[in-house]
Amino acid sequence: PKPVCNGLVITCLPIPLNCIQAKKNFDIGNKKFFVKESTKSALKYYDRAMQYLPNDKALLVTRGMCRYELGDKNGACQDWNRIITLGGVEGDAYLDNFCEFKGYADMINIFQEK
Protein backbone atom coordinates (compact mmCIF):
# COMPACT_ATOMS: atom_id res chain seq x y z
CA PRO A 1 0.00 0.00 0.00
CA LYS A 2 0.99 3.59 -0.58
CA PRO A 3 2.27 5.31 2.58
CA VAL A 4 -0.30 7.61 4.14
CA CYS A 5 0.44 10.42 6.48
CA ASN A 6 -2.52 11.45 8.61
CA GLY A 7 -0.88 14.50 10.02
CA LEU A 8 1.72 13.69 12.60
CA VAL A 9 0.29 10.17 13.00
CA ILE A 10 1.90 7.79 10.54
CA THR A 11 -0.37 4.97 9.43
CA CYS A 12 1.94 2.70 7.45
CA LEU A 13 5.52 2.19 6.33
CA PRO A 14 7.63 3.36 4.60
CA ILE A 15 7.14 6.77 6.15
CA PRO A 16 6.61 9.56 3.60
CA LEU A 17 9.35 12.18 3.61
CA ASN A 18 6.90 15.01 4.27
CA CYS A 19 5.80 13.30 7.50
CA ILE A 20 9.37 12.84 8.65
CA GLN A 21 10.25 16.48 7.99
CA ALA A 22 7.04 17.77 9.59
CA LYS A 23 7.47 15.63 12.71
CA LYS A 24 11.13 16.61 13.07
CA ASN A 25 10.28 20.32 12.94
CA PHE A 26 7.20 19.88 15.15
CA ASP A 27 9.24 18.06 17.81
CA ILE A 28 11.97 20.72 17.80
CA GLY A 29 9.32 23.44 17.98
CA ASN A 30 7.66 21.73 20.94
CA LYS A 31 10.96 21.43 22.78
CA LYS A 32 11.72 25.11 22.21
CA PHE A 33 8.18 26.20 23.13
CA PHE A 34 7.36 23.98 26.10
CA VAL A 35 10.78 23.17 27.57
CA LYS A 36 13.15 25.98 26.69
CA GLU A 37 10.47 28.68 26.52
CA SER A 38 12.04 30.04 23.34
CA THR A 39 8.77 31.01 21.70
CA LYS A 40 10.11 33.01 18.77
CA SER A 41 12.45 30.20 17.77
CA ALA A 42 9.67 27.63 18.22
CA LEU A 43 7.46 29.51 15.76
CA LYS A 44 10.10 29.15 13.05
CA TYR A 45 10.00 25.37 13.45
CA TYR A 46 6.21 25.24 13.51
CA ASP A 47 6.14 27.32 10.31
CA ARG A 48 8.58 24.88 8.69
CA ALA A 49 6.44 21.92 9.74
CA MET A 50 3.37 23.65 8.26
CA GLN A 51 5.11 23.68 4.88
CA TYR A 52 4.98 19.88 4.90
CA LEU A 53 1.61 19.34 6.61
CA PRO A 54 -0.49 22.50 6.29
CA ASN A 55 -3.69 20.78 7.43
CA ASP A 56 -2.39 19.09 10.57
CA LYS A 57 -4.69 19.98 13.46
CA ALA A 58 -2.17 19.29 16.26
CA LEU A 59 0.28 21.57 14.52
CA LEU A 60 -2.33 24.29 14.04
CA VAL A 61 -3.31 24.20 17.72
CA THR A 62 0.28 24.39 18.89
CA ARG A 63 1.36 27.05 16.42
CA GLY A 64 -1.69 29.05 17.47
CA MET A 65 -0.57 28.84 21.08
CA CYS A 66 2.91 29.97 20.09
CA ARG A 67 1.56 32.89 18.07
CA TYR A 68 -0.66 33.90 20.97
CA GLU A 69 2.30 33.89 23.37
CA LEU A 70 4.16 36.17 20.96
CA GLY A 71 1.25 38.62 20.99
CA ASP A 72 -0.11 37.66 17.56
CA LYS A 73 -3.71 37.04 18.64
CA ASN A 74 -5.04 37.40 15.08
CA GLY A 75 -2.58 34.78 13.81
CA ALA A 76 -3.48 32.46 16.67
CA CYS A 77 -7.16 32.81 15.92
CA GLN A 78 -6.53 32.14 12.20
CA ASP A 79 -4.85 28.84 13.09
CA TRP A 80 -7.62 27.81 15.45
CA ASN A 81 -10.36 28.78 12.99
CA ARG A 82 -8.61 26.77 10.30
CA ILE A 83 -9.04 23.68 12.45
CA ILE A 84 -12.80 24.29 12.51
CA THR A 85 -12.78 24.82 8.72
CA LEU A 86 -10.99 21.50 8.23
CA GLY A 87 -13.81 19.78 10.11
CA GLY A 88 -13.88 16.60 12.10
CA VAL A 89 -13.38 18.35 15.42
CA GLU A 90 -15.91 17.64 18.13
CA GLY A 91 -14.94 20.70 20.15
CA ASP A 92 -15.84 23.52 17.76
CA ALA A 93 -17.31 25.55 20.62
CA TYR A 94 -14.13 24.98 22.60
CA LEU A 95 -12.04 26.28 19.69
CA ASP A 96 -14.35 29.29 19.35
CA ASN A 97 -13.56 30.10 22.97
CA PHE A 98 -9.86 30.13 22.11
CA CYS A 99 -10.41 32.95 19.64
CA GLU A 100 -12.26 34.85 22.33
CA PHE A 101 -9.31 33.90 24.56
CA LYS A 102 -11.66 32.56 27.21
CA GLY A 103 -10.42 29.00 26.82
CA TYR A 104 -6.75 29.75 26.29
CA ALA A 105 -5.71 29.43 29.94
CA ASP A 106 -7.52 26.09 30.14
CA MET A 107 -5.74 24.88 27.00
CA ILE A 108 -2.33 25.87 28.37
CA ASN A 109 -3.11 24.00 31.61
CA ILE A 110 -4.00 20.87 29.63
CA PHE A 111 -0.69 20.95 27.75
CA GLN A 112 1.34 21.63 30.87
CA GLU A 113 -0.22 18.67 32.71
CA LYS A 114 1.06 16.24 30.04
N, C-alpha and C positions, 0 to 999 in steps of 0.2 A: 504493500500500500504506500501511497504517497505520504510523506511526512506532513503532519498538520500541526500548526502552532495555534493553540487557543490562548492567545495572550501569553502570559508568563508561565502557563501550565502546558507542558509538552506532552502530547498524547501518543506519540509513537516515535520510533527510531528509524533512520538516522535523524538527528535533530537538525531542523533547517537553520541555516546560518543567521537569518534575521532574528530567530529566537535566541540564539546564543549571544549575539551582539546586544540585543535588547536586555536580556537578563543580566549580562555583565555590567552594563551601564546602570541598570536599575539597582543592582546590589551595591555598587559603589556609591550611587546617589543616596541610598538608604543609610549606608554607613556614615556618610558625611552629614546627612540631615539628622539622623536619630542618635548617633553615637558621638560624633565629633562636633556637632552643632555648627557646622560650616554650611549654612543655608545657601549662600550665593554659589558656592562650588557645587553643592548638591543639585541645584537647578540646572546647571550645565549638563550634568550626567542624565538627569531626567529628560531634558530636551533631546539629547542624543538618543536615548532609548525610544523616544516618541517617533524618531525618524524611521525606526524599524517596525514599531508596533503602534501606529497612531490611534488605534481603537481599543487599546488595552485599558480596561476599567480600573484595575489596581494602580496602574501607572498614572492615570488621570486623577484619581483620588489623591495620591501621594504628591504629584506635582502641584495639584491645587493647594495642598497644605503648605508646601514649600513657597509657592507664590504668595500665599496669604501671609506667611511669616515675614516675607520680604516687603510687605506693604502693598502688594499688587492684588487688591481685593477683586478688581474686575477680571484679571487673569484667572484668579482662583475660581471665581464664579463661572467663567467660561468653561474651564475644565470640568467642573461639577455638573454644569448643564449639559455638556456633551455626553456625559454618562447617561443622563436621562434620555437624550436624543437617540443614543445607541440602543436603548430598550433593554428588556430582560432584567431590570433591577426592581426588586420588590419594594425597596425603600425610597421611592420617588419623593414622598413627603419629607423624609429624613434629609435627602439631598437638597430639597428646596430650602430647608432650614439652614443648611450650610451657607447658601447664598445670602440669606438674611443674617448669617453669622450668629444665629441662636444655637445651632447644634455644633459649632466648631469646637468649643471647649470639651463637649462630650466626646467628639471624634478623637481629639488629641489624647484624652484619658484612655480611650480604648486602645490606641496604638501604644501608649506608654506602658499599659498593663501587660502587653505581650512580650 
